[in-house]
């Protein structure tokens, strides 16, 4: 196996584990999270019914992150067959990152900017790496 292909596989594995871990924080912890990224004390519940509904939606979205990460993990072992799906996922993450720009003030803060840069720069680069590896 080529060195570049091995590096790509390890990169996919690490990316997948990171995305899954971040997703678990919301999938299991809901809006308040498990506290892995931010202190859960930032949440103040004004309307318990509305909170429960939104919390449920956040748990679903966190689950999507977990599954997305697991797709990268599985793809690190089955790169030959999953390459098109991994390229698509990488580009979807980049497009989703563009939506952060709708809250530009928050997107440029030190807490969000690293994620934004990963989404807009690293994931398109990963897609290109995957695409070139298929050639």
MARBA-3410 file (N, C-alpha, C, O; in Angstrom, 1 decimal):
135
0.9,-1.2,0.0,0.0,0.0,0.0,0.9,1.2,0.0,1.9,1.3,0.7 ~ 0.5,2.2,-0.8,1.3,3.4,-0.8,1.2,4.2,0.5,0.2,4.1,1.2 ~ 2.3,4.9,0.7,2.3,5.8,2.0,1.2,6.8,2.0,0.5,7.0,3.0 ~ 0.9,7.4,0.8,-0.2,8.4,0.8,-1.5,7.8,1.1,-2.4,8.4,1.7 ~ -1.8,6.6,0.6,-3.0,5.9,0.8,-3.2,5.5,2.3,-4.3,5.6,2.9
-2.1,5.1,2.9,-2.1,4.8,4.4,-2.4,6.1,5.2,-3.2,6.0,6.1 ~ -1.8,7.2,4.8,-2.0,8.4,5.5,-3.5,8.9,5.3,-4.1,9.4,6.3 ~ -4.0,8.7,4.1,-5.4,9.0,3.9,-6.3,8.2,4.8,-7.3,8.7,5.4 ~ -6.0,6.9,4.9,-6.9,6.0,5.7,-6.8,6.4,7.2,-7.8,6.4,7.9 ~ -5.6,6.7,7.7,-5.5,7.2,9.1,-6.2,8.5,9.3,-6.8,8.8,10.3
-6.1,9.4,8.3,-6.8,10.7,8.4,-8.3,10.5,8.4,-9.0,11.1,9.3 ~ -8.9,9.6,7.6,-10.3,9.3,7.6,-10.7,8.7,9.0,-11.8,9.0,9.5 ~ -9.9,7.8,9.5,-10.2,7.2,10.8,-10.3,8.3,11.9,-11.2,8.3,12.7 ~ -9.3,9.2,11.9,-9.2,10.2,13.0,-10.4,11.2,12.8,-11.0,11.6,13.8 ~ -10.7,11.6,11.6,-11.8,12.5,11.3,-13.1,11.9,11.7,-13.9,12.5,12.4
-13.3,10.6,11.4,-14.5,9.9,11.8,-14.7,9.8,13.3,-15.8,10.0,13.8 ~ -13.6,9.5,14.0,-13.7,9.4,15.4,-14.0,10.7,16.1,-14.7,10.8,17.0 ~ -13.3,11.8,15.6,-13.6,13.2,16.1,-15.0,13.6,15.9,-15.7,14.1,16.8 ~ -15.6,13.4,14.7,-16.9,13.8,14.4,-17.9,13.0,15.2,-18.9,13.5,15.8 ~ -17.7,11.7,15.4,-18.5,10.8,16.2,-18.5,11.3,17.7,-19.6,11.3,18.3
-17.4,11.6,18.2,-17.2,12.0,19.6,-18.0,13.3,19.8,-18.7,13.5,20.8 ~ -17.8,14.3,18.9,-18.5,15.5,19.0,-20.0,15.3,18.9,-20.8,16.0,19.6 ~ -20.4,14.4,18.0,-21.9,14.1,17.9,-22.5,13.5,19.1,-23.6,13.8,19.5 ~ -21.7,12.6,19.8,-22.2,12.0,21.0,-22.5,13.0,22.1,-23.5,12.8,22.8 ~ -21.8,14.1,22.1,-22.0,15.1,23.1,-23.4,15.7,23.0,-24.0,15.9,24.0
-23.9,15.8,21.8,-25.3,16.3,21.6,-26.3,15.2,21.5,-27.4,15.3,22.0 ~ -25.9,14.1,20.9,-26.9,13.0,20.7,-27.3,12.4,22.1,-28.5,12.0,22.3 ~ -26.4,12.4,23.0,-26.7,11.9,24.3,-27.1,13.0,25.3,-28.0,12.8,26.2 ~ -26.4,14.1,25.2,-26.6,15.2,26.1,-27.7,16.2,25.8,-28.1,17.0,26.6 ~ -28.1,16.2,24.5,-29.2,17.2,24.1,-28.6,18.6,24.0,-27.4,18.8,23.8
-29.5,19.6,24.1,-29.1,21.0,24.0,-28.0,21.3,25.1,-27.0,22.0,24.8 ~ -28.2,20.8,26.3,-27.3,21.1,27.4,-25.9,20.4,27.2,-24.9,20.8,27.8 ~ -25.9,19.4,26.4,-24.7,18.6,26.1,-24.2,17.8,27.3,-24.8,18.0,28.4 ~ -23.2,17.0,27.1,-22.6,16.3,28.2,-21.5,17.1,28.9,-21.0,16.7,29.9 ~ -21.3,18.3,28.3,-20.3,19.1,28.9,-18.9,18.9,28.3,-17.9,19.4,28.9
-18.7,18.1,27.2,-17.4,17.8,26.7,-16.9,19.0,25.9,-15.6,19.1,25.8 ~ -17.7,19.9,25.4,-17.3,21.0,24.6,-17.5,22.4,25.3,-16.7,23.3,25.2 ~ -18.6,22.4,26.1,-19.0,23.6,26.8,-19.7,23.3,28.1,-20.3,22.2,28.2 ~ -19.6,24.1,29.1,-20.3,23.9,30.3,-21.8,23.9,30.1,-22.3,24.9,29.6 ~ -22.5,22.8,30.5,-23.9,22.7,30.3,-24.7,23.8,31.0,-25.9,24.0,30.7
-24.1,24.6,31.9,-24.8,25.6,32.6,-25.2,26.8,31.8,-25.9,27.7,32.3 ~ -24.9,26.8,30.5,-25.2,28.0,29.6,-26.7,27.9,29.3,-27.2,28.9,28.7 ~ -27.4,26.8,29.5,-28.8,26.7,29.1,-29.7,27.1,30.2,-29.6,26.7,31.3 ~ -30.6,28.1,29.8,-31.7,28.5,30.7,-33.0,28.1,30.1,-33.3,28.6,29.0 ~ -33.8,27.3,30.7,-35.1,26.9,30.2,-36.2,27.8,30.5,-36.6,27.9,31.7
-36.8,28.5,29.5,-37.9,29.4,29.8,-39.2,28.8,29.5,-40.2,29.1,30.2 ~ -39.3,27.8,28.6,-40.5,27.1,28.2,-40.2,25.6,28.1,-39.6,25.2,27.1 ~ -40.5,24.9,29.2,-40.1,23.5,29.2,-40.6,22.6,28.1,-39.9,21.7,27.6 ~ -41.8,22.9,27.6,-42.4,22.1,26.5,-41.6,22.4,25.2,-41.2,21.4,24.5 ~ -41.3,23.7,24.9,-40.6,24.0,23.7,-39.1,23.5,23.8,-38.6,23.0,22.8
-38.6,23.5,25.0,-37.2,23.0,25.3,-37.2,21.5,24.9,-36.3,21.1,24.2 ~ -38.1,20.8,25.4,-38.1,19.3,25.2,-38.2,19.0,23.7,-37.5,18.1,23.2 ~ -39.0,19.8,23.0,-39.1,19.5,21.5,-37.8,19.9,20.8,-37.3,19.1,20.0 ~ -37.2,21.0,21.1,-35.9,21.4,20.5,-34.8,20.5,20.9,-33.9,20.2,20.2 ~ -34.8,20.1,22.2,-33.8,19.1,22.7,-33.9,17.8,21.9,-32.8,17.2,21.6
-35.1,17.4,21.6,-35.3,16.2,20.8,-34.7,16.3,19.4,-34.0,15.4,18.9 ~ -34.9,17.5,18.8,-34.3,17.7,17.5,-32.8,17.8,17.5,-32.1,17.2,16.6 ~ -32.2,18.4,18.6,-30.8,18.5,18.7,-30.2,17.1,18.9,-29.1,16.8,18.4 ~ -30.9,16.2,19.6,-30.4,14.8,19.8,-30.4,14.1,18.5,-29.5,13.3,18.2 ~ -31.4,14.3,17.6,-31.4,13.7,16.3,-30.2,14.2,15.5,-29.5,13.4,14.8
-30.0,15.5,15.5,-28.9,16.1,14.7,-27.6,15.6,15.2,-26.6,15.3,14.4 ~ -27.4,15.4,16.6,-26.2,14.8,17.1,-26.0,13.4,16.6,-24.9,13.0,16.4 ~ -27.1,12.7,16.5,-27.1,11.3,16.0,-26.6,11.3,14.5,-25.9,10.4,14.1 ~ -27.0,12.3,13.7,-26.5,12.4,12.4,-25.0,12.6,12.4,-24.3,12.0,11.5 ~ -24.5,13.4,13.3,-23.0,13.6,13.4,-22.4,12.2,13.7,-21.3,11.9,13.1
-22.9,11.5,14.7,-22.3,10.2,15.0,-22.3,9.3,13.8,-21.2,8.7,13.6 ~ -23.4,9.2,13.1,-23.4,8.3,11.9,-22.5,8.8,10.8,-21.8,8.0,10.1 ~ -22.4,10.1,10.6,-21.4,10.7,9.7,-20.0,10.3,10.0,-19.2,9.9,9.2 ~ -19.7,10.4,11.3,-18.3,10.1,11.8,-18.1,8.6,11.6,-17.0,8.2,11.1 ~ -19.1,7.7,11.9,-18.9,6.3,11.7,-18.7,6.0,10.2,-18.0,5.0,9.9
-19.3,6.7,9.3,-19.2,6.5,7.9,-17.7,6.7,7.5,-17.2,6.0,6.7 ~ -17.1,7.8,8.1,-15.7,8.0,7.8,-14.8,6.9,8.4,-13.9,6.4,7.8 ~ -15.2,6.4,9.6,-14.4,5.3,10.2,-14.5,4.1,9.3,-13.5,3.5,9.0 ~ -15.7,3.7,8.9,-15.9,2.5,8.1,-15.2,2.7,6.7,-14.5,1.8,6.2 ~ -15.3,4.0,6.2,-14.6,4.3,5.0,-13.1,4.2,5.0,-12.5,3.9,4.0
-12.5,4.4,6.2,-11.1,4.2,6.3,-10.6,2.8,6.1,-9.5,2.5,5.7 ~ -11.5,1.8,6.3,-11.2,0.4,6.1,-11.7,-0.1,4.7,-11.1,-1.0,4.1 ~ -12.7,0.6,4.2,-13.3,0.2,2.9,-13.2,1.3,1.9,-14.2,1.6,1.2 ~ -12.1,2.0,1.8,-12.0,3.2,1.0,-12.3,3.0,-0.4,-12.8,3.8,-1.1 ~ -11.9,1.8,-1.0,-12.2,1.5,-2.4,-13.6,1.6,-2.8,-14.0,2.2,-3.8
-14.5,1.0,-1.9,-15.9,1.0,-2.3,-16.7,2.3,-1.8,-17.7,2.6,-2.3 ~ -16.1,2.9,-0.7,-16.8,4.0,-0.1,-16.3,5.4,-0.6,-16.8,6.4,-0.1 ~ -15.3,5.4,-1.4,-14.7,6.7,-1.8,-15.8,7.7,-2.3,-15.7,8.9,-1.9 ~ -16.7,7.4,-3.2,-17.7,8.4,-3.6,-18.6,8.9,-2.5,-18.9,10.1,-2.5 ~ -18.9,8.1,-1.6,-19.7,8.5,-0.4,-18.9,9.4,0.5,-19.5,10.4,1.0
-17.7,9.2,0.7,-16.8,10.0,1.5,-16.5,11.4,0.8,-16.5,12.4,1.5 ~ -16.4,11.4,-0.5,-16.3,12.6,-1.2,-17.5,13.5,-1.0,-17.5,14.7,-0.7 ~ -18.7,12.8,-1.2,-20.0,13.5,-1.0,-20.1,14.1,0.4,-20.5,15.2,0.6 ~ -19.8,13.3,1.4,-19.9,13.7,2.8,-19.0,14.9,3.0,-19.4,15.9,3.7 ~ -17.8,14.8,2.5,-16.9,15.9,2.8,-17.4,17.2,2.1,-17.3,18.3,2.7
-18.0,17.1,1.0,-18.5,18.3,0.3,-19.8,18.8,1.0,-20.0,20.0,1.0 ~ -20.6,17.9,1.5,-21.8,18.3,2.2,-21.4,19.1,3.5,-22.0,20.0,3.9 ~ -20.3,18.6,4.2,-19.9,19.3,5.4,-19.4,20.7,5.0,-19.6,21.7,5.7 ~ -18.7,20.9,3.9,-18.2,22.2,3.4,-19.4,23.1,3.1,-19.4,24.3,3.6 ~ -20.4,22.6,2.5,-21.6,23.4,2.2,-22.3,23.8,3.5,-22.8,24.9,3.6
-22.5,22.8,4.4,-23.1,23.1,5.7,-22.3,24.2,6.4,-22.9,25.0,7.1 ~ -21.0,24.2,6.3,-20.2,25.2,6.9,-20.6,26.6,6.4,-20.4,27.6,7.2 ~ -21.0,26.7,5.2,-21.3,28.0,4.6,-22.5,28.6,5.4,-22.6,29.9,5.5 ~ -23.4,27.8,6.0,-24.5,28.3,6.7,-24.1,29.0,8.0,-24.9,29.8,8.5 ~ -22.9,28.7,8.5,-22.5,29.4,9.7,-22.3,30.9,9.4,-22.4,31.7,10.3
-22.1,31.2,8.1,-21.9,32.6,7.8,-23.1,33.5,7.9,-23.1,34.7,7.9 ~ -24.3,32.8,8.1,-25.5,33.5,8.4,-25.5,34.1,9.8,-26.3,35.0,10.1 ~ -24.6,33.7,10.6,-24.4,34.3,12.0,-22.9,34.7,12.0,-22.1,34.2,12.8 ~ -22.6,35.6,11.1,-21.2,36.0,10.9,-20.5,36.4,12.2,-19.3,36.1,12.4 ~ -21.1,37.1,13.1,-20.5,37.6,14.3,-20.0,36.4,15.1,-18.9,36.5,15.7
-20.8,35.4,15.2,-20.5,34.2,16.0,-19.4,33.4,15.3,-18.5,32.8,15.9 ~ -19.6,33.3,13.9,-18.7,32.5,13.1,-17.2,32.9,13.2,-16.3,32.1,13.0 ~ -17.0,34.2,13.5,-15.6,34.7,13.5,-15.0,34.8,14.9,-14.0,35.3,15.1 ~ -15.7,34.2,15.9,-15.2,34.2,17.3,-14.2,33.0,17.4,-14.2,32.1,16.6 ~ -13.3,33.1,18.3,-12.3,32.1,18.5,-12.9,30.7,18.8,-12.2,29.7,18.6
-14.1,30.7,19.3,-14.7,29.4,19.7,-15.3,28.7,18.4,-15.4,27.5,18.4 ~ -15.6,29.4,17.4,-16.2,28.9,16.2,-15.3,28.9,15.0,-15.4,28.0,14.1 ~ -14.4,29.9,14.9,-13.6,30.0,13.7,-12.8,28.8,13.3,-12.7,28.4,12.1 ~ -12.2,28.0,14.3,-11.5,26.8,13.9,-12.4,25.8,13.2,-12.0,25.2,12.2 ~ -13.6,25.6,13.7,-14.6,24.7,13.0,-14.9,25.2,11.6,-15.0,24.4,10.7
-15.2,26.5,11.5,-15.5,27.1,10.2,-14.4,26.8,9.2,-14.6,26.5,8.1 ~ -13.2,27.1,9.6,-12.0,26.9,8.7,-11.9,25.4,8.3,-11.6,25.1,7.2 ~ -12.1,24.5,9.3,-12.0,23.1,8.9,-13.1,22.7,7.9,-12.8,22.0,6.9 ~ -14.3,23.2,8.1,-15.4,22.9,7.2,-15.2,23.5,5.8,-15.4,22.8,4.8 ~ -14.7,24.7,5.8,-14.6,25.4,4.5,-13.3,25.1,3.7,-13.2,25.3,2.5
-12.3,24.7,4.5,-11.0,24.5,3.8,-10.5,23.0,3.9,-10.2,22.4,2.9 ~ -10.6,22.4,5.1,-10.0,21.1,5.2,-10.9,20.0,4.6,-10.4,19.1,4.0 ~ -12.3,20.1,4.7,-13.1,19.1,4.1,-13.1,19.1,2.6,-13.2,18.1,2.0 ~ -13.1,20.3,1.9,-12.9,20.3,0.5,-11.6,19.7,0.1,-11.5,19.0,-0.9 ~ -10.5,20.0,0.9,-9.2,19.4,0.6,-9.3,17.9,0.8,-8.6,17.2,0.0
-10.0,17.4,1.8,-10.1,16.0,1.9,-10.9,15.3,0.8,-10.5,14.3,0.3 ~ -11.9,16.0,0.3,-12.7,15.5,-0.9,-11.7,15.5,-2.1,-11.8,14.5,-2.8 ~ -10.9,16.5,-2.3,-10.0,16.5,-3.4,-9.0,15.3,-3.3,-8.6,14.7,-4.2 ~ -8.5,15.1,-2.1,-7.5,14.1,-1.8,-8.2,12.7,-2.1,-7.5,11.8,-2.8 ~ -9.4,12.5,-1.7,-10.1,11.3,-2.0,-10.3,11.1,-3.5,-10.2,10.0,-4.0
-10.7,12.2,-4.2,-11.0,12.2,-5.6,-9.7,11.8,-6.4,-9.7,11.0,-7.3 ~ -8.6,12.5,-6.0,-7.3,12.3,-6.7,-6.8,10.8,-6.4,-6.1,10.2,-7.3 ~ -7.1,10.3,-5.3,-6.7,9.0,-5.0,-7.4,7.9,-5.8,-6.9,6.8,-6.0 ~ -8.5,8.3,-6.4,-9.3,7.4,-7.2,-8.7,7.3,-8.6,-9.0,6.4,-9.4 ~ -8.0,8.4,-9.0,-7.5,8.5,-10.4,-6.4,7.6,-10.6,-5.8,7.5,-11.8
END
